[in-house]
Amino acid sequence: MNMHLGAKRAAATTTAALLVVLGLGSGIASADDTPADTSAVINTEPPQETDPTDTDVVDVPADQVDVEPDIPGSGDSGPGNHPGSEFCDRANVYIPTAKRGDYHRGVGAPNANHNGTNHTARSSFTAEVSGTVGVSVSAGLTITTNAMIGKIEQKYNVDLSASLTAKLGNNFTVDTPAHKTTHASYGVYRLRNQGTSYIIYSNCATSAKKTITSYTPHYVGWYIWESN
């Protein structure tokens, strides 16, 4: 599900689009992997931080991204181990399997501007707070969060971060049609990814394979939508 999909304004310029996507108004650094479609997108619904089906993802504290997960029974050699059995190097495994698109997590409350006139008007928005957004992961990951990020980057040739900061003062201007309200949320787009994680034991048996869903900071930017 790509959160950039929505109604496009024919009058939107590339410069405005880059402000939406990258938040360049305050020179904030962002990842190199930007959407191929750089036209400004005016959405019809508020942003979703996560897919509604992902009910078990939790935020990873910043000081835990390099910590090995505490896995019950992780020191075992594996079920059915016996003298003379096949031997494998024990390994914790994570394999990215599906890149699902970007989801927006806002920093601070969204802004809104209503145009009560009979003609198009300009709406200007300014980020009023700064905030840092980190990674969210579902249960069962057998490697560190940073190691997972590295594997996703390598698989899909994207630049991700364990955290990104949306900074105070970034501004954006957009047209608001007559009798419409433009809403604007400034924050961090996070890449939703799914992968498989498990343990290979020393006797070459494996633990149950778990599907891991993660949301990893991708770039800083505005999310814009309209309502009546």
ROFIKOL-554357 format. One line per 3 residues: number of its first residue (from 1); for each residue z negated, y negated, x of C-alpha. Coordinates in steps of 0.1 Angstrom, whole numbers. Example, Ala and Ser with C-alpha at 12.3 -4.5 7.8 and 13.67 -1.06 7.14 Angstrom:
REM residues 2
1) -78 45 123 ~ -71 11 137
***
This chain:
REM residues 228
1) 0 0 0 ~ 11 -33 17 ~ -9 -62 6
4) 19 -87 16 ~ 40 -77 -14 ~ 43 -103 -42
7) 65 -130 -57 ~ 83 -150 -30 ~ 91 -187 -33
10) 127 -196 -24 ~ 115 -230 -10 ~ 90 -215 14
13) 98 -222 51 ~ 93 -199 81 ~ 67 -224 94
16) 46 -221 62 ~ 50 -184 64 ~ 36 -182 99
19) 6 -203 88 ~ -1 -178 60 ~ 3 -147 82
22) -12 -158 114 ~ -34 -188 107 ~ -18 -208 134
25) -31 -241 123 ~ -61 -238 146 ~ -44 -218 174
28) -63 -186 166 ~ -50 -157 187 ~ -37 -128 167
31) -22 -93 172 ~ 15 -91 183 ~ 24 -67 154
34) 32 -91 126 ~ 50 -82 93 ~ 88 -81 97
37) 92 -101 65 ~ 79 -135 76 ~ 87 -154 43
40) 56 -169 26 ~ 42 -145 0 ~ 24 -159 -31
43) 6 -129 -46 ~ -3 -125 -83 ~ -37 -108 -77
46) -67 -115 -56 ~ -69 -95 -23 ~ -84 -61 -20
49) -107 -54 10 ~ -101 -17 7 ~ -82 7 -14
52) -102 15 -46 ~ -101 52 -37 ~ -118 47 -4
55) -154 48 -17 ~ -169 63 15 ~ -159 39 42
58) -187 20 59 ~ -188 -9 83 ~ -193 0 119
61) -219 -23 137 ~ -204 -42 166 ~ -228 -25 190
64) -218 10 179 ~ -181 10 185 ~ -185 27 219
67) -213 51 208 ~ -205 88 205 ~ -211 99 169
70) -241 121 162 ~ -226 153 149 ~ -249 180 137
73) -244 212 157 ~ -221 194 182 ~ -237 212 211
76) -228 246 197 ~ -202 267 214 ~ -188 276 181
79) -190 303 154 ~ -184 339 165 ~ -188 332 202
82) -195 364 222 ~ -191 377 258 ~ -155 382 268
85) -141 360 241 ~ -113 334 247 ~ -125 302 264
88) -114 267 256 ~ -125 233 269 ~ -146 219 242
91) -131 187 228 ~ -136 162 200 ~ -102 154 184
94) -88 126 164 ~ -51 125 154 ~ -37 95 134
97) -15 107 106 ~ -6 78 83 ~ -3 41 86
100) -10 26 52 ~ -7 -12 54 ~ -29 -42 57
103) -58 -52 35 ~ -75 -87 36 ~ -112 -93 40
106) -121 -129 33 ~ -146 -150 53 ~ -166 -172 30
109) -157 -180 -7 ~ -121 -184 -17 ~ -108 -219 -24
112) -88 -229 -55 ~ -68 -259 -67 ~ -54 -264 -103
115) -23 -284 -109 ~ -26 -299 -144 ~ 6 -320 -141
118) 41 -313 -153 ~ 55 -311 -118 ~ 50 -292 -86
121) 21 -305 -65 ~ 9 -298 -29 ~ -24 -279 -24
124) -42 -281 9 ~ -69 -256 19 ~ -93 -257 49
127) -115 -229 61 ~ -151 -240 56 ~ -169 -213 75
130) -164 -190 105 ~ -169 -153 104 ~ -162 -121 123
133) -148 -90 107 ~ -151 -55 122 ~ -140 -19 116
136) -148 2 86 ~ -146 40 89 ~ -153 70 66
139) -176 98 76 ~ -167 126 99 ~ -151 109 129
142) -158 130 161 ~ -149 104 187 ~ -160 68 193
145) -146 40 171 ~ -129 23 201 ~ -113 56 211
148) -100 60 175 ~ -85 24 177 ~ -68 32 210
151) -51 63 195 ~ -39 44 164 ~ -25 16 187
154) -7 42 208 ~ 7 61 178 ~ 21 31 159
157) 26 6 187 ~ 3 -20 172 ~ -23 -43 186
160) -57 -39 169 ~ -93 -51 177 ~ -128 -38 171
163) -134 -73 156 ~ -116 -106 150 ~ -131 -140 141
166) -117 -163 115 ~ -127 -198 126 ~ -139 -229 108
169) -114 -257 102 ~ -81 -237 99 ~ -59 -254 73
172) -30 -244 51 ~ -8 -263 26 ~ 13 -248 -1
175) 32 -259 -33 ~ 14 -252 -66 ~ 37 -250 -97
178) 29 -271 -128 ~ -1 -259 -148 ~ -9 -231 -123
181) -39 -225 -100 ~ -34 -216 -64 ~ -62 -196 -48
184) -66 -193 -10 ~ -88 -169 10 ~ -90 -172 48
187) -101 -141 68 ~ -89 -110 86 ~ -61 -86 77
190) -72 -50 86 ~ -48 -21 90 ~ -56 9 68
193) -50 42 86 ~ -57 78 79 ~ -61 106 105
196) -76 140 111 ~ -107 146 131 ~ -124 179 142
199) -141 197 171 ~ -125 224 193 ~ -153 247 205
202) -156 266 238 ~ -146 298 220 ~ -114 281 207
205) -126 280 171 ~ -125 246 154 ~ -148 228 130
208) -136 219 95 ~ -109 193 98 ~ -118 160 80
211) -95 132 68 ~ -107 99 83 ~ -99 66 66
214) -103 35 87 ~ -98 -3 84 ~ -93 -20 117
217) -89 -58 123 ~ -52 -65 128 ~ -47 -103 126
220) -63 -135 112 ~ -47 -153 83 ~ -47 -167 48
223) -42 -147 16 ~ -27 -168 -13 ~ -24 -160 -50
226) -17 -178 -82 ~ -31 -177 -117 ~ -24 -195 -150
***
